[in-house]
Amino acid sequence: MSADLYKKRNGRVVDVLYPVHGTRNILRRVSGVKLRSFTGPQGRGIAVQDVDGRIRSLSVSKCVAR
């Protein structure tokens, strides 16, 4: 799943489950449009614009397929 999100084209719809606050074992749904991919000190990630307009940065290694 991680390679698929990172290589997915910008502007495509993304619908994944992501841990609450990034660390807990409670998953929440993140759906929106992928803006960009990036590689940072913690590894690969993607930036997603939610339906309500907020921009979220997600670590690809924590994303769970929906």
Sequence and secondary structure as in RCSB ss.txt:
>XXXX:A:sequence
MSADLYKKRNGRVVDVLYPVHGTRNILRRVSGVKLRSFTGPQGRGIAVQDVDGRIRSLSVSKCVAR
>XXXX:A:secstr
 HHHHHHS TT EEEEEEEGGGTSS EEEEEEEEEEEEEETTEEEEEEEETTS EEEEEGGG EE 
